[in-house]
Amino acid sequence: MAVLFMDDGRVLFRHRCLAGRAGDPERHRIINAAALRIGDGHTVVNADPVTITPSILCECGAHGYVTDGRWVDC
């Protein structure tokens, strides 16, 4: 999992997607980079090490916090 700061100002949450059925060997092969809603939902509290509030929830079910450069599951 990583937070990417793009040149155009977007902030992306890159992670192995949890989409798919449990037990499916292809389940975690999709890499997703969902754009965060900076200023309209998410705030970059600190860029180095990265801290973003509130928690991040992807459509695939990945849910957690990025605090001090680490991902913490909810």
C-alpha positions in Angstrom: 0.0 0.0 0.0 1.3 3.5 -0.8 0.1 7.1 -1.0 1.2 8.7 -4.3 1.4 12.5 -4.7 0.9 13.2 -8.4 2.3 16.3 -10.2 -1.2 17.4 -11.0 -2.1 17.7 -7.3 -4.1 14.4 -7.0 -3.3 12.1 -4.1 -3.8 8.4 -4.9 -4.1 5.4 -2.5 -2.3 2.5 -4.3 -3.1 -1.0 -3.0 -3.7 -4.6 -4.0 -7.5 -4.7 -4.5 -9.5 -7.0 -2.3 -12.1 -7.5 -5.1 -13.0 -11.0 -6.0 -14.1 -14.1 -4.2 -12.2 -15.5 -1.2 -10.1 -18.4 -2.3 -9.8 -17.1 -5.8 -6.0 -17.2 -6.7 -6.5 -14.1 -8.9 -8.2 -12.1 -6.1 -5.2 -9.9 -5.1 -3.6 -9.4 -8.5 -5.4 -6.2 -9.3 -3.5 -3.0 -8.3 -5.8 -0.1 -7.7 -4.9 3.6 -7.3 -8.0 5.3 -6.1 -8.0 9.1 -5.9 -8.6 10.6 -2.5 -10.9 13.5 -2.0 -8.4 16.0 -0.7 -10.1 19.1 0.6 -13.5 17.5 0.2 -13.3 14.5 2.5 -9.6 13.8 3.2 -6.8 15.9 4.6 -3.1 15.4 4.3 -2.0 16.2 7.9 1.6 15.4 7.1 3.4 14.6 3.9 6.6 13.0 5.4 5.9 10.6 7.0 2.4 10.5 5.4 -0.6 11.0 7.7 -4.1 11.3 6.1 -7.4 11.8 7.9 -10.0 10.4 8.1 -9.8 6.7 7.3 -9.6 5.5 3.7 -12.3 3.1 2.5 -12.0 1.7 -1.0 -14.9 0.1 -3.0 -13.0 -3.2 -2.8 -13.4 -3.2 1.0 -9.9 -2.1 2.0 -10.4 0.2 5.1 -7.9 1.8 7.3 -5.8 4.7 8.3 -2.5 6.1 7.0 -0.6 7.3 10.0 3.1 8.1 10.3 3.7 6.5 6.9 2.0 3.2 7.9 -1.3 1.6 7.0 -3.4 0.4 9.9 -6.5 -1.7 9.2 -9.8 -0.7 10.7 
